[in-house]
Amino acid sequence: MLDQVARPAFPRTTPAYASYITYNLEPSGEYLTSPTATGQLTVTHFDSVA
């Protein structure tokens, strides 16, 4: 569960968070998960060659 306070400057201290950054869209922004904005990541395929 991605439910920790995000501290991107210290990634090893809070490993259970995610971030999504948009650069080419208007307005650009950064979106982070947190205790109040939780998330989940499901890996459905892993291609170790590509």
Buried (B, 14 or more C-beta within 10 A) or exposed (E): EBBBEBEEEEEEEEEEBBEEEEEEEEEEEEEBBBEEEBBEEEEEEEEEEE
